[in-house]
Amino acid sequence: MQLRKITDGVSWLGVVDWNRRLFDSLIPLPDGTSYNAYLVRGTDKVALVDTVDPETWDVLQRQLEEVDTVDYIVAQHAEQDHSGCIPHVLAKYPAAKVVTNTKAKGMLMDLLDLPEDCFMIVQDGDTLDLGGKTLEFILTPWVHWPETMCTYLTEDRILFSCDFFGSHLATTDLYVADPPTVYEAAKRYYAEIMMPFKTIIRSNIAKVETRDIQIIAPSHGPMYDDPAFILDAYRDWVSDTVKNEVVLPYISMHGSTQQMVDHLVGALAARGVKVHVFDLTVTDIGKLAMAMVDAATIVIGTPTVQVGPHPAVVYAAHLANALRPKVKYAAVIGSYGWATKAVEHIAGAIPNLKVDLLGTVMCKGIPCADDFTALDALADQIKDKHAEL
């Protein structure tokens, strides 16, 4: 990809990574991703806002061949998919300064072995005059690391938001052209890395909204020329409002838990409760994380393995605990052969979830009529609890 003009003196450059399918050796990327950097040319100075993943340096290197000078490298986030090429850029432009905040400086020195004298430290609200282009730095911690910040280009009303408002989506569209597709990608992105920090994200949204924003330019995915589209979505996701929905991740080894899941799903559907069902042997964990953004209840289904829950269920419970969704209620269903402590283990794995435990239905062997009656009662309880919300 070549440099692409955004406004006079402002260009997109970076990489569209069509083939990447896993991030952090953990997060599925079904639609690839992009690593966006931005070049801002003033009459006096030139700033490069972020870089790209180091494995794609050759692309950024070719793009920079037509850029004679870079005076400042704005490092908004220390994670290597944004910062990893800073050493290469400094080698090309040795007089450049890395502009970042104090916390990010320490992390960049640790991660990239950058020399201390290459930095220019900015505080919240500081500005940098490039000559007709003014960059304002806005500290936005925990979106999604503690050192993250945004950069606001005053004259063009562009918010370079880094990971904030991003989406893992490979596309040639410079701006959002397919809102439903981008909405799903942005929600997946929020669910996988932002959701644990929803409380502080609320304050960060309020902080950036004090600026007159015409364009939001994130570091992954297309830009937003209608900022309200993504701002409204984030307001919804970080709110305390939940929907009449149940997330049901489960494993079934010999069919007993499967029968219980099928019965409960049918019972909930008959009572007007939407259910998102995830067989953990085939589940995309990004989809599971997305479903947890809005759901009022999580029901975990597990067989018993050596007295405890199935290891895949333990992983799903750990994931839910780490992501800290705003679910209000939880329940456990499943089966065992001779003895089980699956419920106790699962309850101990989700201390971060501030939920009311609605109950458990654990059957010995295959489920019988009493077990199905108990599942119907659980469905009634979920319906009633959701109605109270």
N, C-alpha and C positions, 0 to 999 in steps of 0.2 A: 504494500500500500504506500502511496505517496502522501506528502503533506496535503491536508485538506483545509481550505480556508473556512473559518467560522465567521469572523468579522475582520475589518481592516486591522492588520497587525496581530491577529490571533489565529493560530492554526492548530488543528489536531494532527498529532503524529503518534505512532505506536504500532501495535500488532493485533491483528485479528487471528486468534488461534483456533482454527476450525476443528482441529483434531484432538484437543485436550479433553480428556474424559474423567479426570480425577484431580482434585485440588487438595493440597496438604495431605496427600496419601489417604484421604478420608472422604471428601465431599464429591459426590457424583456430579459431573458436568455433561448432561445429556445433549446440550446445545453448544458446547464449546465455550469460549470466553474471549475477551479482548483485554489488552493492557494499554490503557489510554494515557498518553502524555500530551502536554499542551505547550506550545511555544508562544510567548507573548513578547512582541517587539515594540519597545518604546523608541522615542527619538534619540535617547541617550544610552539605554541599556537593554539587554535581552535576557529574559528569564525562561528557563525550562521548568515546567511544573510536573514533577514526578518523572520516572523513567519507565522501564518495562522489565519483565521477567528476564533474568540474566541468560536463560537459554535462547532468548530471541534477540540478543544484542545485535546480531548481524543485520536485522531489519532496521532497528533504530540507527545503527551506524550509517547505513546507506541513506536514510532520511536526513541525517545531520550533515551529509556531504555538502549540501547547499546552504548550510548555516555557518557563516564565517565566525561568529562570536556567540558565546553564551557566557554571560556575566554572573548569573545566579542559577543555581539548581534548587528549586523549592522542593524539599522533602517533607511531604505531608504525613507520611506513614513509614515506619521503619521496616515493615514486612517486605521480603525480598522481591515479590512480584511487582512492587512499586519502586523499591530503592536499589535493587540488585545491580543495576547498571551504573550507579553513581561512580564507582571507581573508573569505569571505562570512559564516562563523560569527563571526569576530571583529568584523565590522561590526555584526552583530546583538547580540553580547554583548561590548562593548568592554572590559569588566573581566576577561574570561577570560584565562587563561594557557595557552600551548601547552606541554604537558608532554612532553618527549622527551629523548633522550640527546645528548651533545656532537656526535657525528658527524652525527646527523640534523639538528641545529640548523643546521649549516653548509649542508647540502644543501637544507633548506627555505628558507633565506635566498636561496640561489642560484636555486632553481626557482620560488619564489612571491614573492620580494621582500618577505619578512616582516621587520618591524623587530626589531632585536636585543632590545629591552626587553620583547617579548611572551612571551619564553621562560622556562620553569622547567626547569632541567636536572636529570635524575636519573641515578644510577649503577646498576650491576647490583645487584639486591637491595634497592634503596630502596623505601620504602612511602609511600603517601599515604592519610591517614585522612579519609574523607568523612563520618564519623559513622555508626558501625555498618556501614560498608562500607570495607574496606581493600584498596587496589590495591597489588600488588607488581609491580615492573618487572624483567623478566628479559631481559637482552641475548642475542639469538640471531642473531649476525651470519651473513650469507651464506645467508639463507633469504628472499629470494634476492639482496638487496643488502647492502652492508657495514654499514648502520646499523640493520637491522631488530631489533625487540624484540617480546616478548610481554608481556601484562599478566594477572596472576593475581588474581582476586577471591577473597580468602581465605575469607570467611564463606560464600559460595555455591559455592565450589570450581569456579569457571568459569575456563578459560584462554582469553582472547582472543588468538588465535594469529596474527592478521594473515594474511599469505600462507602461512605454515606450515600444512600440512594442508588447504589450500583446494582448491576445484574450480570450474571454470567450468561452471556449471549453473544455468539459469533454472528455478525451481520455486517453487510456493507452499508447499511443505513447509518448515516451520521447522526440523525435524530430519530426519535420514536416514530415509526411508520405503521406499526401493527400493535396498537395498545394492548389487546388481550394477551398477545404473546409476551410482550415486555412485562406486563403486570404479573404474569405467572413466574417469569424468570426473576423479577425483582422480589416477589414474595418468597420464593425458594431461597434467594440470597439472604433476605432478612431472617428467615427462619433458621438457616444454618449457622449464621455468625452473629447476628444482631440481637436476636430475641432475648438472650440472657440479660441484656442491658437496656431493656425497654424503658425503665424508669428514667435513667439519665438521658436516654435518647429523646424523651419528651422535652426536657429542658434544652437539649441541643437543637431540636426543631424550632422551638421558640426563639432561640438565639439567632439562628441564621435568618429566620423570617423577618427580623428587624431590618434587613437589607431589602432593597428593591431588586428582586431577582427576575431577570428575563430568560436566562438559560441556566440550567443545572448541568454541569459537565463532570460526570463521575469518572472513576478510573477503570471501571469495567462496564461494558454494555453501551448502548446508544445514549446520546445526550437528550435532555428534555427541553424542548422549546415551549412546552406548556408545563411549567413547574408545578402547577396545582395538581396535575395528574399524580405525581409521585408523592407530593406533600400530603395530599388527602389520604392516599393509601397508607402512608406511614402513620398518620394520626389514628387511623382505624386500627392498625396492627398493634400499636403501643398503648391503646386505650385499655381500660379494664372491662370493656364489653365483650362478652362471649356469646356464642351462637348455640342454637338448639342442635348441637352436634356431638357425636361420640367418636373418639378415636379408639380403634380396637386392634392393637398389634398382638400377634399370637404365633404360637408354634403348636403343631399337632404331630405326634410321633406315630401313633397307631390308630388314630381316628376318633378317640374319645373326646379330646378337646375340640376337634373339628366339629363334631356333632353339637357340642355346647355353643360354640361360636355361631354356627348356622342358626340354631334356635334363637339365641339372643338377638342376633341381627334381625331376624324376621319379626320377633316380638317388638323390638324398638321401632322398626319401620312401620308396623301396624299401629303404633302409638304416635306416629308423626315425628319421630326423632331420626334425623339423618345420621348415618353411620359410615365412617371411613374405615375399611377393613384392610389390614396389612398382614399377609402371610410372610413372616420374617425370613423364610427360605428364599423368597424371590423379591423382597421389597427393596425399592430405591429409598434409602434413608432420607433423601431430600424430600421426597413426597410425604413421608411420615412426618418430618419436621414441619412441612407446610400445613399439614392437617392439624397439627397441634397449635397453630397460631390462633385459631378462632374457637376451638372446641371447648365446651363446658365440662366434659367428662372424658377421662381416659379409663378404659377397661383393658386390663392385661390378661391375656389367656396363655396358660402354660401347662404342659405336662410336668411331671416330676422326674428329675434325673438325679439319682443318688441323694434323695431326700429333698433336694433343693429345686429351684426353677431351672428350666432349660437354659444353657449358656447364651443362646441367641436372645432369649427374653431378658436375661440379666443385662446384656448389652443395650437392648432397647430401653430398659428402665434407667440405665446409666445415662443414655443419651437424653431422655426426657428430663432427668435430674439436672444435667448440665445445661440444657437449653432453657429451663425454667419457664415453660409456657404458663399462660394465665388460667389454666384449667381450675375448676372449682371442686370437682369431685373425682374420686377414683374407686375402682373396684377390681377384684381379681377373680377370675374363673379358671377352672382347669381340672386336671385329673391326676390320679396317682395309683400305684399298684399295691403297696403295702404300708407306706407311711410317707408323710410329707411335711416339710416346713417351708414350702414354696412361698406362702403368703407372708410369713415373717421375713424371709430374705428379701422379697420384693419391697415390702414396707420399709425395710432398712436401707434400701438402695435409692429411695426417692425423698430424702429429707428436705430438699430444696423446694419441693412442690407443696404449696400451702393448700392442701386439699382436705376435704372431709371424706373419710373412707366409708363408702355406702354399704359395703358388705362383701362377702366372698361366697362363691359356690364352688366347692371342690368335691368331685365325685370319685368314688373308689371303683376302678374299672370303667366299664361303659356307663354312660348316664342312664338313669332310670326315670320313672314318672315323677318321683319326688324332686329329682334334680331339675327336670324341666319346669316343674311348678315353681321351684326356687328362682329359676332364671326369669320366669314371667313376673315374679314378685320384684326382682331386681329391675326389670324393665319398667314396671309401674313406678318404682321409687325414682328411677332416673327421670322419667317423664315428669313426675311431680316436682322434683327438685329444679328441673329446667323451667317449669312453669313459674316457680317462685322467683326466678331471676328476672 
